[in-house]
């Protein structure tokens, strides 16, 4: 589990670029919101949105938002294997 300040990231699903070992695409993120303790899976544009350099997540419970660097997701996807 990794804390981003707003969310505890529990699981990340996606694809890696084989040539660079970086996250090519994050398809879903299971997380817990630190503000309202809501446990959720972000998988659509209302809760998970690709932005330059990372992903913007939004809690469906309290609507807290945070942009998270792609480096965080790179580490999660690397550990998955």
Biopython code that builds the backbone (N, CA, C, O; Angstrom):
import numpy as np
from Bio.PDB.StructureBuilder import StructureBuilder

atoms = [
    (1, "UNK", "N", (0.850, -1.168, 0.000)),
    (1, "UNK", "CA", (0.000, 0.000, 0.000)),
    (1, "UNK", "C", (0.901, 1.238, 0.000)),
    (1, "UNK", "O", (1.963, 1.248, 0.623)),
    (2, "UNK", "N", (0.465, 2.259, -0.696)),
    (2, "UNK", "CA", (1.235, 3.492, -0.803)),
    (2, "UNK", "C", (0.316, 4.683, -0.539)),
    (2, "UNK", "O", (-0.775, 4.765, -1.102)),
    (3, "UNK", "N", (0.754, 5.600, 0.312)),
    (3, "UNK", "CA", (-0.034, 6.787, 0.610)),
    (3, "UNK", "C", (0.397, 7.931, -0.302)),
    (3, "UNK", "O", (1.588, 8.183, -0.480)),
    (4, "UNK", "N", (-0.590, 8.620, -0.877)),
    (4, "UNK", "CA", (-0.310, 9.758, -1.752)),
    (4, "UNK", "C", (-0.616, 11.084, -1.062)),
    (4, "UNK", "O", (-0.418, 12.147, -1.651)),
    (5, "UNK", "N", (-1.088, 11.035, 0.160)),
    (5, "UNK", "CA", (-1.493, 12.239, 0.873)),
    (5, "UNK", "C", (-3.001, 12.368, 0.946)),
    (5, "UNK", "O", (-3.541, 12.811, 1.961)),
    (6, "UNK", "N", (-3.683, 11.988, -0.115)),
    (6, "UNK", "CA", (-5.146, 12.015, -0.157)),
    (6, "UNK", "C", (-5.707, 10.590, -0.203)),
    (6, "UNK", "O", (-6.791, 10.328, 0.319)),
    (7, "UNK", "N", (-4.971, 9.684, -0.825)),
    (7, "UNK", "CA", (-5.428, 8.300, -0.992)),
    (7, "UNK", "C", (-4.372, 7.305, -0.528)),
    (7, "UNK", "O", (-3.172, 7.572, -0.585)),
    (8, "UNK", "N", (-4.850, 6.149, -0.066)),
    (8, "UNK", "CA", (-3.988, 4.976, 0.100)),
    (8, "UNK", "C", (-4.233, 4.140, -1.147)),
    (8, "UNK", "O", (-5.352, 3.679, -1.373)),
    (9, "UNK", "N", (-3.211, 3.943, -1.949)),
    (9, "UNK", "CA", (-3.335, 3.098, -3.136)),
    (9, "UNK", "C", (-3.119, 1.657, -2.720)),
    (9, "UNK", "O", (-2.123, 1.330, -2.075)),
    (10, "UNK", "N", (-4.054, 0.799, -3.089)),
    (10, "UNK", "CA", (-4.013, -0.598, -2.691)),
    (10, "UNK", "C", (-3.585, -1.487, -3.842)),
    (10, "UNK", "O", (-2.743, -2.369, -3.673)),
    (11, "UNK", "N", (-4.163, -1.257, -5.015)),
    (11, "UNK", "CA", (-3.835, -2.065, -6.185)),
    (11, "UNK", "C", (-3.956, -1.211, -7.440)),
    (11, "UNK", "O", (-4.844, -0.365, -7.549)),
    (12, "UNK", "N", (-3.050, -1.448, -8.382)),
    (12, "UNK", "CA", (-3.052, -0.732, -9.657)),
    (12, "UNK", "C", (-3.043, -1.758, -10.777)),
    (12, "UNK", "O", (-2.240, -2.691, -10.763)),
    (13, "UNK", "N", (-3.934, -1.589, -11.747)),
    (13, "UNK", "CA", (-3.957, -2.462, -12.931)),
    (13, "UNK", "C", (-3.667, -1.611, -14.156)),
    (13, "UNK", "O", (-4.122, -0.473, -14.266)),
    (14, "UNK", "N", (-2.905, -2.186, -15.068)),
    (14, "UNK", "CA", (-2.590, -1.471, -16.294)),
    (14, "UNK", "C", (-1.529, -2.187, -17.089)),
    (14, "UNK", "O", (-1.173, -3.328, -16.797)),
    (15, "UNK", "N", (-1.032, -1.508, -18.093)),
    (15, "UNK", "CA", (-0.021, -2.072, -18.984)),
    (15, "UNK", "C", (1.261, -1.267, -18.862)),
    (15, "UNK", "O", (1.238, -0.057, -18.636)),
    (16, "UNK", "N", (2.387, -1.969, -19.017)),
    (16, "UNK", "CA", (3.687, -1.303, -18.999)),
    (16, "UNK", "C", (4.269, -1.277, -20.397)),
    (16, "UNK", "O", (4.001, -2.158, -21.213)),
    (17, "UNK", "N", (5.071, -0.255, -20.665)),
    (17, "UNK", "CA", (5.854, -0.208, -21.892)),
    (17, "UNK", "C", (7.045, -1.133, -21.696)),
    (17, "UNK", "O", (7.845, -0.925, -20.784)),
    (18, "UNK", "N", (7.171, -2.139, -22.527)),
    (18, "UNK", "CA", (8.244, -3.110, -22.361)),
    (18, "UNK", "C", (9.618, -2.494, -22.544)),
    (18, "UNK", "O", (10.569, -2.896, -21.873)),
    (19, "UNK", "N", (9.740, -1.530, -23.436)),
    (19, "UNK", "CA", (11.048, -0.939, -23.718)),
    (19, "UNK", "C", (11.569, -0.054, -22.585)),
    (19, "UNK", "O", (12.780, 0.053, -22.394)),
    (20, "UNK", "N", (10.663, 0.584, -21.829)),
    (20, "UNK", "CA", (11.113, 1.516, -20.799)),
    (20, "UNK", "C", (10.717, 1.118, -19.390)),
    (20, "UNK", "O", (11.151, 1.754, -18.430)),
    (21, "UNK", "N", (9.896, 0.072, -19.239)),
    (21, "UNK", "CA", (9.448, -0.391, -17.930)),
    (21, "UNK", "C", (8.601, 0.661, -17.205)),
    (21, "UNK", "O", (8.566, 0.699, -15.975)),
    (22, "UNK", "N", (7.923, 1.508, -17.975)),
    (22, "UNK", "CA", (7.061, 2.541, -17.399)),
    (22, "UNK", "C", (5.598, 2.193, -17.665)),
    (22, "UNK", "O", (5.285, 1.378, -18.533)),
    (23, "UNK", "N", (4.720, 2.821, -16.908)),
    (23, "UNK", "CA", (3.289, 2.609, -17.092)),
    (23, "UNK", "C", (2.845, 3.214, -18.416)),
    (23, "UNK", "O", (2.945, 4.425, -18.617)),
    (24, "UNK", "N", (2.358, 2.379, -19.310)),
    (24, "UNK", "CA", (1.841, 2.866, -20.587)),
    (24, "UNK", "C", (0.390, 3.310, -20.426)),
    (24, "UNK", "O", (-0.057, 4.280, -21.040)),
    (25, "UNK", "N", (-0.337, 2.566, -19.577)),
    (25, "UNK", "CA", (-1.759, 2.854, -19.394)),
    (25, "UNK", "C", (-2.204, 2.267, -18.058)),
    (25, "UNK", "O", (-1.976, 1.087, -17.792)),
    (26, "UNK", "N", (-2.829, 3.076, -17.227)),
    (26, "UNK", "CA", (-3.422, 2.615, -15.977)),
    (26, "UNK", "C", (-4.910, 2.441, -16.237)),
    (26, "UNK", "O", (-5.587, 3.388, -16.637)),
    (27, "UNK", "N", (-5.425, 1.231, -16.010)),
    (27, "UNK", "CA", (-6.832, 0.949, -16.301)),
    (27, "UNK", "C", (-7.728, 1.022, -15.073)),
    (27, "UNK", "O", (-8.918, 1.314, -15.190)),
    (28, "UNK", "N", (-7.164, 0.759, -13.890)),
    (28, "UNK", "CA", (-7.944, 0.885, -12.661)),
    (28, "UNK", "C", (-7.018, 1.007, -11.460)),
    (28, "UNK", "O", (-5.883, 0.532, -11.468)),
    (29, "UNK", "N", (-7.542, 1.659, -10.432)),
    (29, "UNK", "CA", (-6.806, 1.824, -9.184)),
    (29, "UNK", "C", (-7.777, 1.559, -8.040)),
    (29, "UNK", "O", (-8.825, 2.198, -7.944)),
    (30, "UNK", "N", (-7.425, 0.619, -7.178)),
    (30, "UNK", "CA", (-8.199, 0.386, -5.961)),
    (30, "UNK", "C", (-7.539, 1.205, -4.867)),
    (30, "UNK", "O", (-6.329, 1.120, -4.658)),
    (31, "UNK", "N", (-8.342, 1.999, -4.169)),
    (31, "UNK", "CA", (-7.795, 2.930, -3.183)),
    (31, "UNK", "C", (-8.774, 3.148, -2.045)),
    (31, "UNK", "O", (-9.938, 2.750, -2.093)),
    (32, "UNK", "N", (-8.248, 3.798, -1.021)),
    (32, "UNK", "CA", (-9.051, 4.234, 0.114)),
    (32, "UNK", "C", (-8.801, 5.726, 0.289)),
    (32, "UNK", "O", (-7.654, 6.173, 0.271)),
    (33, "UNK", "N", (-9.858, 6.486, 0.457)),
    (33, "UNK", "CA", (-9.744, 7.928, 0.633)),
    (33, "UNK", "C", (-9.400, 8.235, 2.093)),
    (33, "UNK", "O", (-10.076, 7.761, 3.007)),
    (34, "UNK", "N", (-8.362, 9.017, 2.302)),
    (34, "UNK", "CA", (-7.954, 9.367, 3.660)),
    (34, "UNK", "C", (-8.868, 10.414, 4.294)),
    (34, "UNK", "O", (-8.863, 10.577, 5.514)),
    (35, "UNK", "N", (-9.649, 11.121, 3.484)),
    (35, "UNK", "CA", (-10.541, 12.151, 4.022)),
    (35, "UNK", "C", (-11.849, 11.564, 4.544)),
    (35, "UNK", "O", (-12.337, 11.964, 5.602)),
    (36, "UNK", "N", (-12.425, 10.597, 3.786)),
    (36, "UNK", "CA", (-13.729, 10.061, 4.190)),
    (36, "UNK", "C", (-13.715, 8.547, 4.431)),
    (36, "UNK", "O", (-14.748, 7.966, 4.763)),
    (37, "UNK", "N", (-12.547, 7.902, 4.267)),
    (37, "UNK", "CA", (-12.371, 6.453, 4.463)),
    (37, "UNK", "C", (-13.146, 5.596, 3.473)),
    (37, "UNK", "O", (-13.342, 4.404, 3.714)),
    (38, "UNK", "N", (-13.588, 6.177, 2.372)),
    (38, "UNK", "CA", (-14.309, 5.424, 1.339)),
    (38, "UNK", "C", (-13.329, 4.530, 0.587)),
    (38, "UNK", "O", (-12.289, 5.001, 0.126)),
    (39, "UNK", "N", (-13.651, 3.251, 0.459)),
    (39, "UNK", "CA", (-12.853, 2.282, -0.286)),
    (39, "UNK", "C", (-13.500, 2.139, -1.659)),
    (39, "UNK", "O", (-14.702, 1.889, -1.749)),
    (40, "UNK", "N", (-12.711, 2.297, -2.743)),
    (40, "UNK", "CA", (-13.302, 2.289, -4.078)),
    (40, "UNK", "C", (-12.294, 1.823, -5.125)),
    (40, "UNK", "O", (-11.091, 1.758, -4.873)),
    (41, "UNK", "N", (-12.814, 1.506, -6.289)),
    (41, "UNK", "CA", (-11.981, 1.218, -7.448)),
    (41, "UNK", "C", (-12.274, 2.275, -8.499)),
    (41, "UNK", "O", (-13.400, 2.392, -8.982)),
    (42, "UNK", "N", (-11.260, 3.035, -8.843)),
    (42, "UNK", "CA", (-11.374, 4.068, -9.875)),
    (42, "UNK", "C", (-11.073, 3.415, -11.215)),
    (42, "UNK", "O", (-9.994, 2.854, -11.405)),
    (43, "UNK", "N", (-12.022, 3.484, -12.145)),
    (43, "UNK", "CA", (-11.815, 2.810, -13.425)),
    (43, "UNK", "C", (-12.469, 3.530, -14.596)),
    (43, "UNK", "O", (-12.352, 3.078, -15.735)),
    (44, "UNK", "N", (-13.150, 4.631, -14.344)),
    (44, "UNK", "CA", (-13.768, 5.359, -15.456)),
    (44, "UNK", "C", (-13.428, 6.839, -15.338)),
    (44, "UNK", "O", (-12.795, 7.255, -14.367)),
    (45, "UNK", "N", (-13.835, 7.617, -16.299)),
    (45, "UNK", "CA", (-13.452, 9.032, -16.354)),
    (45, "UNK", "C", (-13.986, 9.867, -15.185)),
    (45, "UNK", "O", (-13.482, 10.963, -14.943)),
    (46, "UNK", "N", (-14.971, 9.385, -14.471)),
    (46, "UNK", "CA", (-15.478, 10.153, -13.338)),
    (46, "UNK", "C", (-14.568, 10.037, -12.115)),
    (46, "UNK", "O", (-14.631, 10.877, -11.217)),
    (47, "UNK", "N", (-13.723, 9.003, -12.072)),
    (47, "UNK", "CA", (-12.844, 8.791, -10.923)),
    (47, "UNK", "C", (-11.368, 8.644, -11.283)),
    (47, "UNK", "O", (-10.509, 8.738, -10.407)),
    (48, "UNK", "N", (-11.065, 8.414, -12.559)),
    (48, "UNK", "CA", (-9.693, 8.168, -13.000)),
    (48, "UNK", "C", (-9.490, 8.806, -14.365)),
    (48, "UNK", "O", (-10.160, 8.446, -15.332)),
    (49, "UNK", "N", (-8.572, 9.749, -14.440)),
    (49, "UNK", "CA", (-8.371, 10.478, -15.680)),
    (49, "UNK", "C", (-6.882, 10.660, -15.940)),
    (49, "UNK", "O", (-6.146, 11.140, -15.078)),
    (50, "UNK", "N", (-6.443, 10.271, -17.137)),
    (50, "UNK", "CA", (-5.039, 10.469, -17.505)),
    (50, "UNK", "C", (-4.783, 11.954, -17.710)),
    (50, "UNK", "O", (-5.540, 12.639, -18.398)),
    (51, "UNK", "N", (-3.701, 12.444, -17.102)),
    (51, "UNK", "CA", (-3.255, 13.824, -17.266)),
    (51, "UNK", "C", (-1.770, 13.780, -17.609)),
    (51, "UNK", "O", (-1.115, 12.771, -17.346)),
    (52, "UNK", "N", (-1.227, 14.835, -18.182)),
    (52, "UNK", "CA", (0.199, 14.812, -18.500)),
    (52, "UNK", "C", (1.048, 14.499, -17.265)),
    (52, "UNK", "O", (0.980, 15.204, -16.258)),
    (53, "UNK", "N", (1.834, 13.448, -17.355)),
    (53, "UNK", "CA", (2.727, 13.075, -16.259)),
    (53, "UNK", "C", (2.119, 12.214, -15.183)),
    (53, "UNK", "O", (2.783, 11.916, -14.190)),
    (54, "UNK", "N", (0.862, 11.799, -15.347)),
    (54, "UNK", "CA", (0.269, 10.958, -14.319)),
    (54, "UNK", "C", (-1.216, 10.723, -14.480)),
    (54, "UNK", "O", (-1.745, 10.687, -15.591)),
    (55, "UNK", "N", (-1.871, 10.566, -13.353)),
    (55, "UNK", "CA", (-3.299, 10.253, -13.285)),
    (55, "UNK", "C", (-3.950, 11.187, -12.267)),
    (55, "UNK", "O", (-3.382, 11.440, -11.205)),
    (56, "UNK", "N", (-5.129, 11.696, -12.583)),
    (56, "UNK", "CA", (-5.933, 12.445, -11.617)),
    (56, "UNK", "C", (-7.010, 11.495, -11.107)),
    (56, "UNK", "O", (-7.747, 10.893, -11.888)),
    (57, "UNK", "N", (-7.087, 11.371, -9.786)),
    (57, "UNK", "CA", (-8.101, 10.512, -9.169)),
    (57, "UNK", "C", (-9.087, 11.358, -8.387)),
    (57, "UNK", "O", (-8.762, 12.437, -7.890)),
    (58, "UNK", "N", (-10.317, 10.833, -8.292)),
    (58, "UNK", "CA", (-11.359, 11.514, -7.520)),
    (58, "UNK", "C", (-12.112, 10.483, -6.702)),
    (58, "UNK", "O", (-12.497, 9.435, -7.221)),
    (59, "UNK", "N", (-12.321, 10.771, -5.438)),
    (59, "UNK", "CA", (-13.082, 9.888, -4.555)),
    (59, "UNK", "C", (-14.562, 10.016, -4.887)),
    (59, "UNK", "O", (-15.091, 11.128, -4.909)),
    (60, "UNK", "N", (-15.242, 8.902, -5.146)),
    (60, "UNK", "CA", (-16.675, 8.977, -5.422)),
    (60, "UNK", "C", (-17.497, 9.297, -4.168)),
    (60, "UNK", "O", (-18.671, 9.654, -4.272)),
    (61, "UNK", "N", (-16.889, 9.169, -2.996)),
    (61, "UNK", "CA", (-17.598, 9.460, -1.749)),
    (61, "UNK", "C", (-17.646, 10.942, -1.433)),
    (61, "UNK", "O", (-18.721, 11.538, -1.379)),
    (62, "UNK", "N", (-16.467, 11.542, -1.223)),
    (62, "UNK", "CA", (-16.424, 12.950, -0.805)),
    (62, "UNK", "C", (-15.941, 13.890, -1.905)),
    (62, "UNK", "O", (-15.882, 15.103, -1.704)),
    (63, "UNK", "N", (-15.596, 13.331, -3.071)),
    (63, "UNK", "CA", (-15.144, 14.103, -4.239)),
    (63, "UNK", "C", (-13.740, 14.690, -4.081)),
    (63, "UNK", "O", (-13.352, 15.560, -4.862)),
    (64, "UNK", "N", (-12.967, 14.231, -3.084)),
    (64, "UNK", "CA", (-11.575, 14.679, -2.945)),
    (64, "UNK", "C", (-10.830, 14.311, -4.224)),
    (64, "UNK", "O", (-11.093, 13.270, -4.826)),
    (65, "UNK", "N", (-9.895, 15.174, -4.637)),
    (65, "UNK", "CA", (-9.145, 14.953, -5.881)),
    (65, "UNK", "C", (-7.658, 15.056, -5.622)),
    (65, "UNK", "O", (-7.202, 15.734, -4.701)),
    (66, "UNK", "N", (-6.907, 14.350, -6.478)),
    (66, "UNK", "CA", (-5.461, 14.477, -6.432)),
    (66, "UNK", "C", (-4.871, 13.993, -7.743)),
    (66, "UNK", "O", (-5.302, 12.983, -8.299)),
    (67, "UNK", "N", (-3.879, 14.727, -8.229)),
    (67, "UNK", "CA", (-3.082, 14.267, -9.365)),
    (67, "UNK", "C", (-1.901, 13.497, -8.791)),
    (67, "UNK", "O", (-1.243, 13.953, -7.856)),
    (68, "UNK", "N", (-1.640, 12.326, -9.362)),
    (68, "UNK", "CA", (-0.581, 11.451, -8.862)),
    (68, "UNK", "C", (0.382, 11.166, -9.996)),
    (68, "UNK", "O", (-0.031, 10.807, -11.099)),
    (69, "UNK", "N", (1.658, 11.326, -9.725)),
    (69, "UNK", "CA", (2.706, 11.136, -10.723)),
    (69, "UNK", "C", (2.719, 9.714, -11.276)),
    (69, "UNK", "O", (2.455, 8.751, -10.556)),
    (70, "UNK", "N", (3.026, 9.601, -12.551)),
    (70, "UNK", "CA", (3.112, 8.283, -13.182)),
    (70, "UNK", "C", (4.205, 7.425, -12.555)),
    (70, "UNK", "O", (4.155, 6.200, -12.669)),
    (71, "UNK", "N", (5.186, 8.027, -11.899)),
    (71, "UNK", "CA", (6.256, 7.272, -11.231)),
    (71, "UNK", "C", (5.668, 6.346, -10.162)),
    (71, "UNK", "O", (6.142, 5.223, -9.991)),
    (72, "UNK", "N", (4.657, 6.802, -9.453)),
    (72, "UNK", "CA", (4.003, 5.984, -8.429)),
    (72, "UNK", "C", (3.384, 4.749, -9.071)),
    (72, "UNK", "O", (3.488, 3.646, -8.535)),
    (73, "UNK", "N", (2.743, 4.935, -10.214)),
    (73, "UNK", "CA", (2.099, 3.813, -10.895)),
    (73, "UNK", "C", (3.121, 2.880, -11.529)),
    (73, "UNK", "O", (2.900, 1.670, -11.593)),
    (74, "UNK", "N", (4.246, 3.435, -12.002)),
    (74, "UNK", "CA", (5.329, 2.602, -12.535)),
    (74, "UNK", "C", (5.771, 1.597, -11.480)),
    (74, "UNK", "O", (5.926, 0.411, -11.773)),
    (75, "UNK", "N", (5.977, 2.071, -10.248)),
    (75, "UNK", "CA", (6.413, 1.194, -9.158)),
    (75, "UNK", "C", (5.384, 0.113, -8.859)),
    (75, "UNK", "O", (5.749, -1.044, -8.652)),
    (76, "UNK", "N", (4.114, 0.468, -8.833)),
    (76, "UNK", "CA", (3.053, -0.515, -8.564)),
    (76, "UNK", "C", (3.032, -1.597, -9.639)),
    (76, "UNK", "O", (2.973, -2.786, -9.326)),
    (77, "UNK", "N", (3.080, -1.192, -10.891)),
    (77, "UNK", "CA", (3.022, -2.164, -11.991)),
    (77, "UNK", "C", (4.260, -3.051, -12.018)),
    (77, "UNK", "O", (4.164, -4.224, -12.379)),
    (78, "UNK", "N", (5.398, -2.526, -11.652)),
    (78, "UNK", "CA", (6.620, -3.314, -11.591)),
    (78, "UNK", "C", (6.531, -4.375, -10.502)),
    (78, "UNK", "O", (6.964, -5.509, -10.704)),
    (79, "UNK", "N", (5.972, -4.013, -9.351)),
    (79, "UNK", "CA", (5.838, -4.945, -8.212)),
    (79, "UNK", "C", (4.825, -6.045, -8.477)),
    (79, "UNK", "O", (4.888, -7.115, -7.872)),
    (80, "UNK", "N", (3.893, -5.782, -9.380)),
    (80, "UNK", "CA", (2.823, -6.734, -9.680)),
    (80, "UNK", "C", (3.346, -8.017, -10.291)),
    (80, "UNK", "O", (2.717, -9.068, -10.162)),
    (81, "UNK", "N", (4.474, -7.946, -10.946)),
    (81, "UNK", "CA", (4.995, -9.118, -11.665)),
    (81, "UNK", "C", (5.865, -9.984, -10.813)),
    (81, "UNK", "O", (6.372, -11.003, -11.283)),
]
sb = StructureBuilder()
sb.init_structure("model")
sb.init_model(0)
sb.init_chain("A")
sb.init_seg("    ")
for serial, (resi, resn, name, xyz) in enumerate(atoms, 1):
    if name == "N":
        sb.init_residue(resn, " ", resi, " ")
    sb.init_atom(name, np.array(xyz, "f"), 0.0, 1.0, " ", f" {name:<3s}", serial, name[0])
structure = sb.get_structure()
